[in-house]
Amino acid sequence: MTGLIDKAIPTDEEAISYLKSNNNGNLTITAHFAKKLYPDYIKGNKHFICPTSGCNAPITCRSIRHDSLNSPTFQNQKTSENLHIEGCTRGPDYKGDISINGEENEDKFKHIKNDELVSDLILGRGFVEDQKVGTQNENSQLKKESKYNSTKISKNESLKNKKVRNHLGTLQSHVELYEYNENERIFSQTSKKFIPIKFMFKSISNNKLFKDIKSNKYIFIYYGKAYLNKQEDDKVRIQFKNSVRINQERFKPSFFIELSYLENEYSEIYEEFINGDASLFNIYTTLPFIIKENNDQTYLNLSSFVKENVLFHTDEELKRNIYIS
């Protein structure tokens, strides 16, 4: 699979000078470190290059602003051709296997080698703000490490030798782990079992209407290819590429999202759209469907978990329960 871009090298002179003086001369940094240096030392989210020796492919840092909802992460910049050198594990065309115990992504996934991963995705509510879900036997004090929240198991906890439990508290953290190693085992708080994370993911065609999810025993993350379809004032419609069958009819699911949110969190996709060169991307959601009539048109949109209602493009629940990869 393609290696995740765990680190990059900033190109701003201010950042280079700072790192030479304060980081033992090491110019290779994580996205979280990049966010700390923005905007004083790093001036823009596209001011990075690939850290692979001899490779200068341009890199973008998503969610670098301090008011971003998502965690910062590096992405390849959208270019007409692959600018990575041949064999670069961070390039979009790399097909080799990146071992979970290898050097690649050592920092990003170091917590999964010896510790337990716990999914905080809960049936009937998805991901919510300041989510701190645990068992009764767990210490309630949370320790942040990257985007993952860690808690130590108490003396009475029986799971695997009192290991540190790292909580996957966001949709982003689930997607990144799934795309990195779909066979990684996590503890599902819904099933109360350890399962491969891939068991939590299903095609968008398997999603259900709000009125039908009460019968669900488990909650899933649904995914599919999508594109930006139509802009209306301060919002833009995200349209799934493939149709799904609901009540013997076929619909292409869609929903609106704030244009400013897209610009802040997914800048490379936003720039493509503004320049009239939009392409397909992977999108993930936990939200159920809702059928909505508007101006003699029937749409299949995303509903809130709280009540059967189309989520507004500015709603926090929508933003916390969708992720573009």
C-alpha positions in Angstrom: 0.0 0.0 0.0 1.0 3.6 -0.3 3.0 4.9 2.7 1.5 7.6 4.8 3.3 10.9 4.7 4.3 11.0 8.4 6.9 13.8 8.0 7.9 16.6 5.6 10.5 19.3 5.3 9.4 23.0 5.4 10.7 25.4 2.7 10.3 28.7 4.5 13.7 30.3 5.4 12.3 31.2 8.8 11.4 27.6 9.6 14.7 26.2 8.3 16.6 28.7 10.5 14.5 27.9 13.5 15.0 24.1 13.1 18.7 24.4 12.6 18.9 26.3 15.9 16.3 24.4 18.0 15.8 21.0 16.5 19.4 19.7 16.4 19.6 20.7 12.8 16.9 18.2 11.8 14.7 19.8 9.1 12.2 16.8 9.0 9.1 17.4 11.1 5.7 16.0 11.8 2.5 17.7 10.9 1.8 18.5 14.5 5.2 20.2 14.8 4.4 22.1 11.6 1.2 23.4 13.2 3.1 24.7 16.1 5.4 26.6 13.8 2.5 28.1 11.8 2.2 31.0 11.0 5.3 32.5 12.7 7.9 30.3 11.0 5.9 28.3 8.4 3.9 30.8 6.3 1.7 28.5 4.2 0.2 25.0 4.2 1.9 24.2 0.8 5.4 25.2 2.0 6.8 21.6 2.3 8.7 19.0 0.4 9.0 15.2 0.7 11.6 14.1 3.3 12.8 11.1 1.3 16.5 11.6 0.4 16.7 13.1 -3.1 13.0 13.7 -3.4 11.6 17.2 -3.5 8.0 16.5 -4.4 5.6 19.2 -3.0 3.7 18.4 0.1 0.6 20.0 1.7 -0.2 20.2 5.4 -4.0 19.9 5.9 -5.6 21.5 9.0 -2.5 23.5 9.8 -4.5 26.5 11.2 -5.0 26.6 15.0 -8.8 26.7 14.6 -8.9 23.6 12.5 -11.3 20.8 13.6 -9.2 18.0 12.3 -5.7 17.0 13.3 -2.9 18.2 10.9 -1.7 15.7 8.4 0.5 15.7 5.3 -0.8 15.0 1.8 0.7 15.0 -1.6 -0.1 18.1 -3.6 -2.4 17.6 -6.6 -0.2 17.7 -9.7 -0.6 16.4 -13.2 2.1 13.9 -12.7 3.8 12.1 -9.8 6.8 14.3 -8.8 8.2 11.8 -6.3 11.4 10.0 -7.2 11.1 6.3 -8.3 10.7 4.1 -5.3 9.7 6.8 -2.9 7.4 5.2 -0.4 5.5 8.5 0.1 4.5 8.8 -3.6 0.9 8.2 -4.8 2.1 5.4 -7.1 4.0 3.4 -4.6 2.6 -0.2 -4.4 5.0 -1.8 -2.0 4.1 -2.9 1.5 5.0 -0.8 4.5 5.5 -3.0 7.6 3.8 -1.8 10.8 7.2 -2.4 12.5 9.2 -0.7 9.8 10.8 2.8 9.9 8.0 4.4 7.9 5.4 6.1 10.0 7.3 5.2 13.2 6.1 8.2 15.1 2.5 8.3 13.8 1.7 4.7 14.8 4.2 4.0 17.5 1.4 3.6 20.0 -0.1 0.5 18.3 2.9 -1.7 18.7 2.5 -2.6 22.4 -0.7 -0.9 23.4 -4.4 -1.6 22.9 -6.5 0.5 20.6 -10.1 1.3 21.6 -12.7 2.6 19.2 -14.8 5.4 20.7 -17.4 5.1 18.0 -20.7 4.4 19.8 -23.9 3.1 18.3 -26.6 5.7 17.8 -24.4 8.8 18.1 -21.3 8.6 16.0 -18.4 11.0 17.0 -19.2 13.9 19.2 -17.3 16.9 20.6 -14.7 16.2 23.4 -15.5 12.5 23.2 -14.1 10.7 26.2 -15.5 7.2 26.1 -14.1 4.5 28.4 -15.0 1.5 30.5 -16.0 1.8 34.2 -12.6 0.3 35.1 -10.6 2.8 33.3 -9.0 5.9 34.7 -11.0 8.9 33.5 -8.0 11.2 33.2 -7.0 11.5 29.5 -3.6 12.1 28.2 -3.3 13.4 24.7 -0.8 11.9 22.3 -1.2 13.2 18.8 -4.9 12.8 18.0 -5.3 9.7 20.1 -6.4 9.9 23.8 -4.6 7.5 26.2 -5.8 6.2 29.5 -4.2 3.6 31.8 -6.2 0.6 32.7 -6.9 0.2 36.4 -5.8 -2.8 38.6 -9.1 -4.5 38.1 -9.0 -4.4 34.3 -8.5 -7.8 32.8 -7.7 -7.0 29.2 -4.1 -8.0 28.2 -1.8 -7.3 31.1 -2.8 -3.7 32.0 -1.6 -2.2 28.7 -2.2 1.4 27.9 -5.4 1.9 26.0 -5.2 4.3 23.2 -8.6 5.7 22.2 -9.5 6.4 18.6 -11.8 9.3 19.3 -12.3 10.8 15.8 -13.3 9.6 12.4 -10.0 10.8 11.1 -8.0 8.5 13.4 -10.1 5.5 12.4 -9.7 6.2 8.7 -5.9 6.8 8.9 -5.4 3.5 10.7 -7.7 1.6 8.3 -5.9 3.0 5.3 -2.5 2.2 6.9 -3.3 -1.4 8.1 -6.9 -2.6 7.7 -6.0 -5.8 9.6 -5.0 -3.9 12.8 -7.0 -5.2 15.7 -9.0 -2.8 17.9 -11.4 -3.1 20.8 -15.0 -2.2 19.8 -17.0 -0.8 22.7 -20.2 -1.8 20.9 -19.4 -5.5 20.4 -17.1 -5.6 23.4 -14.6 -7.6 21.3 -11.3 -7.2 19.6 -11.8 -7.1 15.8 -9.8 -6.1 12.7 -10.6 -2.5 12.1 -11.7 -3.4 8.5 -14.8 -5.0 10.1 -16.0 -1.4 11.0 -15.9 -0.2 7.4 -18.6 -0.8 4.7 -19.4 0.6 1.3 -21.8 3.5 1.3 -24.3 1.2 -0.5 -24.8 -0.6 2.8 -25.9 2.6 4.7 -29.5 2.8 6.0 -32.2 5.5 6.5 -32.4 7.1 9.9 -35.7 5.3 10.6 -34.0 1.9 10.0 -30.9 2.2 12.1 -32.6 1.4 15.4 -32.4 -2.3 14.4 -28.6 -2.1 14.0 -26.6 -4.1 16.5 -23.3 -2.4 15.4 -22.3 0.9 14.0 -20.2 1.2 10.8 -18.1 3.7 8.9 -19.3 4.0 5.3 -17.1 5.0 2.4 -17.3 5.8 -1.3 -15.9 7.9 -4.1 -17.3 11.4 -4.3 -16.7 14.8 -5.9 -17.6 18.4 -5.5 -20.7 19.0 -7.6 -22.3 22.5 -7.0 -21.6 25.6 -5.1 -24.4 27.7 -3.6 -23.3 30.9 -1.8 -21.1 29.8 1.1 -21.6 26.0 0.7 -20.7 23.3 -1.8 -22.5 20.0 -2.5 -20.5 16.8 -2.1 -21.9 14.1 -4.4 -21.2 10.4 -4.2 -20.2 8.9 -7.6 -22.2 5.7 -7.4 -25.9 5.4 -6.7 -27.4 3.3 -3.8 -30.7 1.5 -3.6 -33.2 2.7 -1.1 -36.9 1.6 -1.0 -36.5 0.1 -4.5 -35.3 3.4 -5.9 -31.7 4.5 -6.8 -30.2 7.7 -5.5 -26.8 9.3 -5.5 -26.2 10.4 -1.9 -25.2 14.0 -1.4 -24.8 16.7 1.2 -23.7 20.3 1.6 -20.6 21.5 3.5 -19.3 24.9 4.3 -16.9 26.2 1.6 -14.7 27.9 4.3 -14.5 24.5 6.2 -13.5 22.8 3.0 -10.8 25.4 2.4 -9.4 25.1 5.9 -9.5 21.3 6.3 -9.1 20.0 2.8 -7.2 22.8 1.0 -5.9 20.8 -1.9 -9.4 19.6 -2.8 -10.8 23.1 -2.4 -8.2 24.6 -4.7 -8.9 22.0 -7.4 -12.6 22.9 -7.2 -12.0 26.6 -7.4 -9.7 26.1 -10.4 -12.3 24.1 -12.2 -10.3 20.8 -12.0 -12.1 18.8 -9.4 -11.4 15.1 -9.2 -12.7 12.1 -7.2 -11.7 11.6 -3.6 -12.5 9.0 -0.9 -15.1 10.1 1.7 -16.1 8.4 4.9 -19.1 9.0 7.1 -21.0 7.4 10.1 -24.2 9.3 9.5 -27.5 7.6 8.3 -29.5 8.6 5.2 -32.6 10.7 5.0 -34.8 11.2 1.9 -35.6 14.9 1.3 -38.0 16.5 -1.2 -37.0 20.0 -2.5 -38.4 21.9 -5.5 -39.9 18.7 -7.0 -36.6 16.9 -6.6 -35.9 14.0 -4.4 -32.5 13.8 -2.6 -30.7 11.3 -0.5 -28.9 13.3 2.2 -27.2 12.7 5.5 -29.3 12.8 8.7 -28.4 13.7 12.3 -28.2 10.9 14.8 -30.3 12.9 17.3 -33.4 13.2 15.2 -34.5 12.6 11.6 -33.4 15.8 10.1 -31.0 16.9 7.3 -27.8 18.3 8.8 -27.1 21.9 8.0 -23.8 22.6 6.2 -22.5 24.4 9.3 -23.5 21.7 11.8 -20.7 20.4 14.1 -22.2 16.9 14.0 -21.8 16.8 10.2 -18.2 17.9 10.3 -17.2 15.4 13.0 -18.8 12.5 11.2 -17.4 13.0 7.7 -13.8 12.7 6.6 -12.2 13.1 3.2 -9.1 11.1 2.4 
